Amino acid sequence: MFWGLGKVLTLMFWLVALVNLVEPLINPIDLLVNLAASLLLLTHLLEVLLVHRNLKGRPHPWRDRLQILLFGIFHLRTLSAPTAGEARHA
């Protein structure tokens, strides 16, 4: 439940950031939202780069990458963990 709530809150933040681009909020809140969105996007890009190799074996790796860009750690935690056999070969 925690991970689902995190995804919903993250999606709401991205919606606020998009609305802020179209119709800027009052100053200085608009600058803070833009800064927070930029930092969050950078963090999510780093997460995609760090797990890029692990996503190659997944059925839909590009969909997973997109969800990591949107939700970050909240999507990463919902991905299935490797089985014991896979972990030994890694």
MOPAC internal coordinates of N, CA, C and O (Angstrom, degrees):
PM7 1SCF
backbone

  N    0.0000 0     0.00 0     0.00 0    0    0    0
  C    1.4372 1     0.00 0     0.00 0    1    0    0
  C    1.5292 1   110.96 1     0.00 0    2    1    0
  O    1.2310 1   120.60 1   141.83 1    3    2    1
  N    1.3392 1   116.45 1   -38.17 1    3    2    1
  C    1.4629 1   120.93 1  -179.83 1    5    3    2
  C    1.5174 1   111.22 1   -60.64 1    6    5    3
  O    1.2310 1   120.30 1   137.73 1    7    6    5
  N    1.3341 1   117.03 1   -42.27 1    7    6    5
  C    1.4659 1   120.69 1  -177.50 1    9    7    6
  C    1.5243 1   110.66 1   -68.92 1   10    9    7
  O    1.2310 1   120.10 1   143.36 1   11   10    9
  N    1.3228 1   117.41 1   -36.64 1   11   10    9
  C    1.4633 1   120.68 1   177.27 1   13   11   10
  C    1.5226 1   111.80 1   -66.50 1   14   13   11
  O    1.2310 1   120.62 1   138.88 1   15   14   13
  N    1.3310 1   116.42 1   -41.12 1   15   14   13
  C    1.4604 1   120.46 1   177.31 1   17   15   14
  C    1.5255 1   110.59 1   -64.68 1   18   17   15
  O    1.2310 1   120.31 1   141.36 1   19   18   17
  N    1.3230 1   117.01 1   -38.64 1   19   18   17
  C    1.4630 1   120.94 1   177.16 1   21   19   18
  C    1.5150 1   111.43 1   -62.45 1   22   21   19
  O    1.2310 1   120.39 1   140.21 1   23   22   21
  N    1.3312 1   116.87 1   -39.79 1   23   22   21
  C    1.4676 1   120.48 1   178.10 1   25   23   22
  C    1.5261 1   110.96 1   -64.34 1   26   25   23
  O    1.2310 1   120.49 1   137.85 1   27   26   25
  N    1.3316 1   116.66 1   -42.15 1   27   26   25
  C    1.4652 1   120.45 1   180.00 1   29   27   26
  C    1.5257 1   110.32 1   -63.99 1   30   29   27
  O    1.2310 1   120.17 1   134.92 1   31   30   29
  N    1.3285 1   117.28 1   -45.08 1   31   30   29
  C    1.4615 1   120.68 1  -179.63 1   33   31   30
  C    1.5318 1   111.57 1   -65.85 1   34   33   31
  O    1.2310 1   120.40 1   141.93 1   35   34   33
  N    1.3269 1   116.84 1   -38.07 1   35   34   33
  C    1.4606 1   120.13 1   177.81 1   37   35   34
  C    1.5260 1   110.61 1   -65.67 1   38   37   35
  O    1.2310 1   120.53 1   137.88 1   39   38   37
  N    1.3201 1   116.59 1   -42.12 1   39   38   37
  C    1.4605 1   120.44 1   177.72 1   41   39   38
  C    1.5308 1   110.86 1   -62.56 1   42   41   39
  O    1.2310 1   120.32 1   140.25 1   43   42   41
  N    1.3275 1   117.00 1   -39.75 1   43   42   41
  C    1.4661 1   120.39 1   177.18 1   45   43   42
  C    1.5277 1   110.92 1   -63.47 1   46   45   43
  O    1.2310 1   120.22 1   140.99 1   47   46   45
  N    1.3352 1   117.19 1   -39.01 1   47   46   45
  C    1.4589 1   119.71 1   177.51 1   49   47   46
  C    1.5208 1   111.04 1   -63.13 1   50   49   47
  O    1.2310 1   120.38 1   136.24 1   51   50   49
  N    1.3571 1   116.88 1   -43.76 1   51   50   49
  C    1.4630 1   119.41 1   178.78 1   53   51   50
  C    1.5227 1   111.24 1   -62.48 1   54   53   51
  O    1.2310 1   120.14 1   144.57 1   55   54   53
  N    1.3271 1   117.34 1   -35.43 1   55   54   53
  C    1.4613 1   119.94 1   177.24 1   57   55   54
  C    1.5295 1   111.11 1   -65.94 1   58   57   55
  O    1.2310 1   120.41 1   139.00 1   59   58   57
  N    1.3300 1   116.83 1   -41.00 1   59   58   57
  C    1.4628 1   120.56 1   176.19 1   61   59   58
  C    1.5312 1   109.94 1   -62.36 1   62   61   59
  O    1.2310 1   120.25 1   138.97 1   63   62   61
  N    1.3178 1   117.12 1   -41.03 1   63   62   61
  C    1.4656 1   120.51 1   179.73 1   65   63   62
  C    1.5282 1   110.97 1   -64.45 1   66   65   63
  O    1.2310 1   120.02 1   139.96 1   67   66   65
  N    1.3297 1   117.56 1   -40.04 1   67   66   65
  C    1.4660 1   120.24 1   178.23 1   69   67   66
  C    1.5295 1   111.53 1   -67.76 1   70   69   67
  O    1.2310 1   120.54 1   138.63 1   71   70   69
  N    1.3174 1   116.56 1   -41.37 1   71   70   69
  C    1.4703 1   120.09 1   177.08 1   73   71   70
  C    1.5216 1   109.23 1   -62.80 1   74   73   71
  O    1.2310 1   120.21 1   141.93 1   75   74   73
  N    1.3215 1   117.20 1   -38.07 1   75   74   73
  C    1.4573 1   121.43 1   179.38 1   77   75   74
  C    1.5286 1   111.21 1   -63.76 1   78   77   75
  O    1.2310 1   119.93 1   148.06 1   79   78   77
  N    1.3105 1   117.75 1   -31.94 1   79   78   77
  C    1.4657 1   120.39 1   176.76 1   81   79   78
  C    1.5280 1   111.96 1   -70.72 1   82   81   79
  O    1.2310 1   120.66 1   142.46 1   83   82   81
  N    1.3293 1   116.35 1   -37.54 1   83   82   81
  C    1.4602 1   120.68 1  -178.43 1   85   83   82
  C    1.5278 1   111.02 1   -78.63 1   86   85   83
  O    1.2310 1   120.77 1   131.21 1   87   86   85
  N    1.3256 1   116.13 1   -48.79 1   87   86   85
  C    1.4591 1   122.21 1  -178.91 1   89   87   86
  C    1.5267 1   107.56 1  -130.17 1   90   89   87
  O    1.2310 1   119.90 1   -86.53 1   91   90   89
  N    1.3439 1   117.80 1    93.47 1   91   90   89
  C    1.4712 1   120.58 1  -174.63 1   93   91   90
  C    1.5203 1   112.95 1   -56.21 1   94   93   91
  O    1.2310 1   121.62 1   -40.18 1   95   94   93
  N    1.3172 1   114.50 1   139.82 1   95   94   93
  C    1.4586 1   121.87 1   175.89 1   97   95   94
  C    1.5229 1   108.63 1   -72.56 1   98   97   95
  O    1.2310 1   120.58 1     0.33 1   99   98   97
  N    1.3241 1   116.49 1  -179.67 1   99   98   97
  C    1.4650 1   119.37 1  -179.84 1  101   99   98
  C    1.5277 1   109.66 1   -68.81 1  102  101   99
  O    1.2310 1   121.28 1   -26.80 1  103  102  101
  N    1.3178 1   115.16 1   153.20 1  103  102  101
  C    1.4594 1   121.98 1   179.36 1  105  103  102
  C    1.5218 1   108.02 1   -77.82 1  106  105  103
  O    1.2310 1   116.92 1   -44.56 1  107  106  105
  N    1.2716 1   123.46 1   135.44 1  107  106  105
  C    1.4583 1   134.67 1     7.72 1  109  107  106
  C    1.5213 1   114.06 1   -96.07 1  110  109  107
  O    1.2310 1   119.92 1  -173.46 1  111  110  109
  N    1.3509 1   117.75 1     6.54 1  111  110  109
  C    1.4600 1   119.89 1  -176.92 1  113  111  110
  C    1.5255 1   110.66 1   -63.44 1  114  113  111
  O    1.2310 1   120.07 1   143.65 1  115  114  113
  N    1.3306 1   117.47 1   -36.35 1  115  114  113
  C    1.4652 1   119.70 1  -179.88 1  117  115  114
  C    1.5217 1   111.47 1   -62.17 1  118  117  115
  O    1.2310 1   120.43 1   140.89 1  119  118  117
  N    1.3224 1   116.78 1   -39.11 1  119  118  117
  C    1.4671 1   120.13 1   178.63 1  121  119  118
  C    1.5279 1   111.24 1   -68.46 1  122  121  119
  O    1.2310 1   120.44 1   140.74 1  123  122  121
  N    1.3213 1   116.76 1   -39.26 1  123  122  121
  C    1.4632 1   120.23 1   179.25 1  125  123  122
  C    1.5229 1   111.87 1   -66.55 1  126  125  123
  O    1.2310 1   120.29 1   140.37 1  127  126  125
  N    1.3301 1   117.06 1   -39.63 1  127  126  125
  C    1.4634 1   120.45 1   178.02 1  129  127  126
  C    1.5281 1   109.94 1   -65.46 1  130  129  127
  O    1.2310 1   120.29 1   137.11 1  131  130  129
  N    1.3308 1   117.05 1   -42.89 1  131  130  129
  C    1.4651 1   120.24 1   177.88 1  133  131  130
  C    1.5208 1   111.75 1   -62.56 1  134  133  131
  O    1.2310 1   120.46 1   138.19 1  135  134  133
  N    1.3236 1   116.72 1   -41.81 1  135  134  133
  C    1.4671 1   120.88 1   178.54 1  137  135  134
  C    1.5230 1   110.97 1   -64.13 1  138  137  135
  O    1.2310 1   120.59 1   133.46 1  139  138  137
  N    1.3296 1   116.47 1   -46.54 1  139  138  137
  C    1.4683 1   120.33 1   179.86 1  141  139  138
  C    1.5266 1   110.79 1   -62.87 1  142  141  139
  O    1.2310 1   120.01 1   138.84 1  143  142  141
  N    1.3380 1   117.60 1   -41.16 1  143  142  141
  C    1.4628 1   120.76 1   179.56 1  145  143  142
  C    1.5261 1   110.95 1   -65.34 1  146  145  143
  O    1.2310 1   120.58 1   140.69 1  147  146  145
  N    1.3241 1   116.49 1   -39.31 1  147  146  145
  C    1.4676 1   120.11 1   178.71 1  149  147  146
  C    1.5192 1   111.04 1   -64.59 1  150  149  147
  O    1.2310 1   120.42 1   135.79 1  151  150  149
  N    1.3124 1   116.80 1   -44.21 1  151  150  149
  C    1.4696 1   120.32 1   179.26 1  153  151  150
  C    1.5233 1   111.60 1   -66.57 1  154  153  151
  O    1.2310 1   120.35 1   140.86 1  155  154  153
  N    1.3126 1   116.94 1   -39.14 1  155  154  153
  C    1.4611 1   120.35 1   178.48 1  157  155  154
  C    1.5236 1   111.28 1   -66.38 1  158  157  155
  O    1.2310 1   120.47 1   138.76 1  159  158  157
  N    1.3356 1   116.70 1   -41.24 1  159  158  157
  C    1.4624 1   120.00 1   177.24 1  161  159  158
  C    1.5254 1   111.06 1   -63.44 1  162  161  159
  O    1.2310 1   120.18 1   138.48 1  163  162  161
  N    1.3171 1   117.27 1   -41.52 1  163  162  161
  C    1.4614 1   120.91 1   177.27 1  165  163  162
  C    1.5308 1   110.79 1   -62.27 1  166  165  163
  O    1.2310 1   120.42 1   137.12 1  167  166  165
  N    1.3109 1   116.80 1   -42.88 1  167  166  165
  C    1.4658 1   120.71 1   178.60 1  169  167  166
  C    1.5292 1   110.67 1   -62.38 1  170  169  167
  O    1.2310 1   120.27 1   136.26 1  171  170  169
  N    1.3149 1   117.09 1   -43.74 1  171  170  169
  C    1.4614 1   119.99 1  -179.60 1  173  171  170
  C    1.5222 1   111.99 1   -68.71 1  174  173  171
  O    1.2310 1   119.97 1   146.16 1  175  174  173
  N    1.3320 1   117.66 1   -33.84 1  175  174  173
  C    1.4668 1   120.15 1   174.52 1  177  175  174
  C    1.5292 1   110.95 1   -63.63 1  178  177  175
  O    1.2310 1   120.48 1   139.11 1  179  178  177
  N    1.3234 1   116.69 1   -40.89 1  179  178  177
  C    1.4634 1   120.32 1   176.62 1  181  179  178
  C    1.5238 1   111.11 1   -63.35 1  182  181  179
  O    1.2310 1   120.29 1   140.72 1  183  182  181
  N    1.3325 1   117.05 1   -39.28 1  183  182  181
  C    1.4606 1   120.10 1   177.79 1  185  183  182
  C    1.5258 1   110.85 1   -62.85 1  186  185  183
  O    1.2310 1   120.20 1   138.60 1  187  186  185
  N    1.3213 1   117.23 1   -41.40 1  187  186  185
  C    1.4687 1   120.44 1   178.12 1  189  187  186
  C    1.5200 1   110.20 1   -62.64 1  190  189  187
  O    1.2310 1   120.03 1   137.26 1  191  190  189
  N    1.3264 1   117.55 1   -42.74 1  191  190  189
  C    1.4594 1   120.54 1   179.13 1  193  191  190
  C    1.5272 1   111.79 1   -64.49 1  194  193  191
  O    1.2310 1   120.40 1   143.02 1  195  194  193
  N    1.3245 1   116.83 1   -36.98 1  195  194  193
  C    1.4649 1   120.07 1  -178.25 1  197  195  194
  C    1.5248 1   112.72 1   -71.36 1  198  197  195
  O    1.2310 1   119.63 1   148.13 1  199  198  197
  N    1.3328 1   118.32 1   -31.87 1  199  198  197
  C    1.4668 1   120.10 1  -177.70 1  201  199  198
  C    1.5282 1   112.40 1  -105.55 1  202  201  199
  O    1.2310 1   120.45 1  -170.56 1  203  202  201
  N    1.3289 1   116.74 1     9.44 1  203  202  201
  C    1.4661 1   121.54 1  -177.10 1  205  203  202
  C    1.5306 1   111.79 1   -53.11 1  206  205  203
  O    1.2310 1   119.94 1   132.79 1  207  206  205
  N    1.3008 1   117.71 1   -47.21 1  207  206  205
  C    1.4642 1   121.59 1  -176.81 1  209  207  206
  C    1.5265 1   111.39 1   -67.37 1  210  209  207
  O    1.2310 1   120.17 1   144.28 1  211  210  209
  N    1.3240 1   117.27 1   -35.72 1  211  210  209
  C    1.4629 1   120.62 1  -179.44 1  213  211  210
  C    1.5282 1   112.39 1   -71.26 1  214  213  211
  O    1.2310 1   120.09 1   158.19 1  215  214  213
  N    1.3239 1   117.43 1   -21.81 1  215  214  213
  C    1.4579 1   120.78 1  -177.93 1  217  215  214
  C    1.5215 1   113.03 1   -84.50 1  218  217  215
  O    1.2310 1   119.75 1   167.89 1  219  218  217
  N    1.3172 1   118.09 1   -12.11 1  219  218  217
  C    1.4740 1   120.84 1  -176.05 1  221  219  218
  C    1.5259 1   112.48 1   -61.70 1  222  221  219
  O    1.2310 1   119.33 1   147.86 1  223  222  221
  N    1.3104 1   118.88 1   -32.14 1  223  222  221
  C    1.4620 1   121.47 1  -178.40 1  225  223  222
  C    1.5159 1   114.04 1   -86.53 1  226  225  223
  O    1.2310 1   119.70 1   178.24 1  227  226  225
  N    1.2988 1   118.17 1    -1.76 1  227  226  225
  C    1.4697 1   121.94 1  -178.35 1  229  227  226
  C    1.5204 1   110.46 1   -78.94 1  230  229  227
  O    1.2310 1   119.95 1   -25.08 1  231  230  229
  N    1.3329 1   117.69 1   154.92 1  231  230  229
  C    1.4657 1   120.66 1  -178.49 1  233  231  230
  C    1.5361 1   113.79 1   -61.53 1  234  233  231
  O    1.2310 1   119.99 1   141.38 1  235  234  233
  N    1.3235 1   117.63 1   -38.62 1  235  234  233
  C    1.4667 1   122.02 1  -178.66 1  237  235  234
  C    1.5262 1   109.27 1  -131.88 1  238  237  235
  O    1.2310 1   119.79 1  -105.12 1  239  238  237
  N    1.3357 1   118.01 1    74.88 1  239  238  237
  C    1.4717 1   119.38 1  -174.77 1  241  239  238
  C    1.5236 1   113.80 1   -64.23 1  242  241  239
  O    1.2310 1   119.46 1   147.40 1  243  242  241
  N    1.3301 1   118.64 1   -32.60 1  243  242  241
  C    1.4679 1   119.33 1  -179.20 1  245  243  242
  C    1.5158 1   111.52 1   -71.31 1  246  245  243
  O    1.2310 1   120.25 1   146.27 1  247  246  245
  N    1.3191 1   117.12 1   -33.73 1  247  246  245
  C    1.4668 1   119.72 1   175.71 1  249  247  246
  C    1.5238 1   109.99 1   -67.21 1  250  249  247
  O    1.2310 1   120.47 1   141.12 1  251  250  249
  N    1.3303 1   116.70 1   -38.88 1  251  250  249
  C    1.4683 1   119.80 1   176.40 1  253  251  250
  C    1.5225 1   110.99 1   -64.53 1  254  253  251
  O    1.2310 1   120.02 1   138.78 1  255  254  253
  N    1.3234 1   117.57 1   -41.22 1  255  254  253
  C    1.4716 1   120.28 1   178.32 1  257  255  254
  C    1.5285 1   111.10 1   -62.22 1  258  257  255
  O    1.2310 1   120.38 1   138.37 1  259  258  257
  N    1.3227 1   116.88 1   -41.63 1  259  258  257
  C    1.4593 1   120.45 1   178.45 1  261  259  258
  C    1.5294 1   110.98 1   -63.86 1  262  261  259
  O    1.2310 1   120.66 1   138.27 1  263  262  261
  N    1.3166 1   116.34 1   -41.73 1  263  262  261
  C    1.4618 1   119.19 1   179.29 1  265  263  262
  C    1.5179 1   111.58 1   -68.22 1  266  265  263
  O    1.2310 1   119.81 1   147.05 1  267  266  265
  N    1.3303 1   117.97 1   -32.95 1  267  266  265
  C    1.4610 1   120.18 1   175.48 1  269  267  266
  C    1.5172 1   109.60 1   -67.56 1  270  269  267
  O    1.2310 1   120.15 1   141.31 1  271  270  269
  N    1.3443 1   117.32 1   -38.69 1  271  270  269
  C    1.4647 1   119.49 1   176.67 1  273  271  270
  C    1.5234 1   111.13 1   -61.84 1  274  273  271
  O    1.2310 1   120.08 1   142.75 1  275  274  273
  N    1.3227 1   117.45 1   -37.25 1  275  274  273
  C    1.4580 1   120.64 1  -179.40 1  277  275  274
  C    1.5261 1   112.85 1   -79.93 1  278  277  275
  O    1.2310 1   120.42 1   133.59 1  279  278  277
  N    1.3260 1   116.81 1   -46.41 1  279  278  277
  C    1.4611 1   120.96 1  -169.52 1  281  279  278
  C    1.5248 1   115.08 1  -109.98 1  282  281  279
  O    1.2310 1   119.81 1   164.85 1  283  282  281
  N    1.3256 1   117.97 1   -15.15 1  283  282  281
  C    1.4599 1   121.24 1   177.62 1  285  283  282
  C    1.5158 1   113.40 1    63.90 1  286  285  283
  O    1.2310 1   120.86 1    50.64 1  287  286  285
  N    1.3198 1   115.96 1  -129.36 1  287  286  285
  C    1.4617 1   122.16 1  -175.00 1  289  287  286
  C    1.5233 1   111.87 1   -63.18 1  290  289  287
  O    1.2310 1   120.26 1   154.29 1  291  290  289
  N    1.3252 1   117.11 1   -25.71 1  291  290  289
  C    1.4607 1   119.50 1   179.92 1  293  291  290
  C    1.5243 1   111.25 1   -65.99 1  294  293  291
  O    1.2310 1   119.76 1   149.44 1  295  294  293
  N    1.3159 1   118.07 1   -30.56 1  295  294  293
  C    1.4694 1   119.69 1   174.61 1  297  295  294
  C    1.5232 1   110.40 1   -83.36 1  298  297  295
  O    1.2310 1   119.85 1   142.33 1  299  298  297
  N    1.3110 1   117.89 1   -37.67 1  299  298  297
  C    1.4596 1   120.04 1  -179.53 1  301  299  298
  C    1.5250 1   111.64 1   -59.47 1  302  301  299
  O    1.2310 1   120.45 1   142.30 1  303  302  301
  N    1.3155 1   116.74 1   -37.70 1  303  302  301
  C    1.4627 1   120.34 1  -178.72 1  305  303  302
  C    1.5188 1   112.12 1   -70.76 1  306  305  303
  O    1.2310 1   119.83 1   159.25 1  307  306  305
  N    1.3338 1   117.93 1   -20.75 1  307  306  305
  C    1.4581 1   119.78 1   179.83 1  309  307  306
  C    1.5234 1   112.26 1   -88.43 1  310  309  307
  O    1.2310 1   119.72 1   169.60 1  311  310  309
  N    1.3313 1   118.15 1   -10.40 1  311  310  309
  C    1.4644 1   120.39 1   176.91 1  313  311  310
  C    1.5161 1   108.52 1   -69.83 1  314  313  311
  O    1.2310 1   120.95 1   -34.97 1  315  314  313
  N    1.3119 1   115.80 1   145.03 1  315  314  313
  C    1.4583 1   119.47 1  -178.42 1  317  315  314
  C    1.5211 1   110.34 1   -67.81 1  318  317  315
  O    1.2310 1   121.18 1   -41.11 1  319  318  317
  N    1.3116 1   115.35 1   138.89 1  319  318  317
  C    1.4668 1   121.20 1   177.61 1  321  319  318
  C    1.5243 1   108.71 1   -74.43 1  322  321  319
  O    1.2310 1   120.00 1   -28.99 1  323  322  321
  N    1.3419 1   117.61 1   151.01 1  323  322  321
  C    1.4689 1   119.17 1   178.91 1  325  323  322
  C    1.5207 1   110.42 1   -66.44 1  326  325  323
  O    1.2310 1   121.22 1   -31.45 1  327  326  325
  N    1.3272 1   115.27 1   148.55 1  327  326  325
  C    1.4570 1   119.92 1   177.92 1  329  327  326
  C    1.5196 1   109.56 1   -72.42 1  330  329  327
  O    1.2310 1   120.34 1    -9.86 1  331  330  329
  N    1.3225 1   116.96 1   170.14 1  331  330  329
  C    1.4558 1   121.08 1  -178.36 1  333  331  330
  C    1.5217 1   111.64 1   -60.74 1  334  333  331
  O    1.2310 1   120.52 1   141.52 1  335  334  333
  N    1.3397 1   116.60 1   -38.48 1  335  334  333
  C    1.4729 1   120.38 1   178.57 1  337  335  334
  C    1.5147 1   112.40 1   -65.21 1  338  337  335
  O    1.2310 1   120.49 1   140.45 1  339  338  337
  N    1.3372 1   116.66 1   -39.55 1  339  338  337
  C    1.4475 1   120.21 1   178.34 1  341  339  338
  C    1.5129 1   111.48 1   -69.92 1  342  341  339
  O    1.2310 1   120.27 1   143.44 1  343  342  341
  N    1.3194 1   117.09 1   -36.56 1  343  342  341
  C    1.4613 1   121.26 1  -178.92 1  345  343  342
  C    1.5249 1   110.62 1   -66.61 1  346  345  343
  O    1.2310 1   119.46 1   144.72 1  347  346  345
  N    1.3236 1   118.63 1   -35.28 1  347  346  345
  C    1.4623 1   120.60 1   179.88 1  349  347  346
  C    1.5213 1   111.87 1   -67.85 1  350  349  347
  O    1.2310 1   120.26 1   148.35 1  351  350  349
  N    1.3203 1   117.11 1   -31.65 1  351  350  349
  C    1.4734 1   120.15 1  -178.40 1  353  351  350
  C    1.5089 1   112.71 1   -82.51 1  354  353  351
  O    1.2310 1   119.75 1   166.20 1  355  354  353
  N    1.2952 1   118.08 1   -13.80 1  355  354  353
  C    1.4683 1   121.16 1  -176.73 1  357  355  354
  C    1.4681 1   113.56 1   -75.33 1  358  357  355
  O    1.2310 1   120.10 1   180.00 1  359  358  357

